[in-house]
């Protein structure tokens, strides 16, 4: 008869209405700022720069190879190479980014920068509470804001971090194995020698000049 | 005590009016009534928006708004500030004057409906002899406002929404008015105050409301269904059907004009609920004779809130109709039932003495056509259980 289904529907909605007051498990809403769901491990939004050790700038893995800058589809990464060098994660002296900016308002979270990075230096972050009242500078992140410790990476993406740590350990072992037969001296000296070699390889004349921007960079970072 | 509380606002008005010169007294008296209606019903609108969102949320096993103020009850203030500060966009090709006037006309018409609603004992702004007629005449102006909005926007969706609104409101006005005519016929008056007075008696402790008669109950159901359609609420919200035509006639309205449309729609809903209360639910009368000491205006607002709760429940339960279903329902079911209801009301008057026979005959006159008509209408439809290929 007409109205039968309608009556059934009314009973159902009334049951929902009163049931939601008595049975908390009916309510599927998570009251966000107070309650939070655990984050999925595969979650990602913007890239960050991984560093080892205590100092975010000294331990930065990035060697300013600029592959990510070239590969980035929306061109949100801007890198300026340093003039001098510092030891990287493996211990080899390398350039480092004097400037590393990511415009997170342009970034499309594609993860291509992470895929192409040969140094395990750039990874995807999961932080999402990034609202700001400054839509220009507040969304253009410099390298101090982008750098986060390896421990943080291990915490947010444990599986990926284990793989990344494995790759780095393997490369470090290879580098040490390569250094040993060349010089019989202890590895610490070997790297020091390699460093001076590399410095002399780049022209001696610019070396003194290159030291000054490095100092400046350190001052601004401090 | 009960009488003092009941007549408190009436006496307050008389006392205030006593302070002004005699020549100004009529106008001040009506202005006071108008201000009271404006504030009370605008406030009720604010409360209803929260209650509706919370009620719908609970029906869908959600919390609803609970952030602004205690339990989210300051949400309308936040909404008001938002709509006031939003940009007021008028389309380039729009008819600016009509586009501006449409929400104003709607709200004005909606507010003027309250002039004839008796909110309490001696509490009616204008006791017109043709109160019910006035109500339906003014509610037709709301249709005009809606068509003004749809036409002046110069937008296809707006125009489609406005056309749907006109078709729907004209169709459903017929059963709405026929259901009310039955009441007018039995009570013998078009005055809303007289209709309430006709329902004032009690048998034992039970009231003589028209809804407790066979023709009154059928009339009330027809009235509520038609009122839902008149106020463009779900399941009859085709004119704004957001999944089909964006937002119908108010697609091109933003900011405070949109808020005015919202206000007008809810005021129309309250007014038509108020008319339903006046015609069928005994107006401001108490539901039991032993409860007559409670002030009459409290009963009116209690009934109004109950009606609003029912409309929220309907909205949370029924999905939107299709246009052809809407029209079939109006002309093939609602109209014959309303016409038959007129005859039933006439038969009820014909049996002048109270008795079981009157109840029996009128009950049969309501139930049998309902069953036969719904059966015959359902036979044409090939209703079968729908099978979903991918959504199971």
Interface residues (C-beta under 8 A of the other chain):
Chain A: X1 X2 X3 X6 X9 X10 X12 X13 X14 X16 X17 X19 X20 X21 X26 X27 X28 X29 X31
Chain B: X55 X58 X59 X60 X61 X62 X63 X313 X316 X317 X318 X333 X370 X371 X374 X375 X377 X378
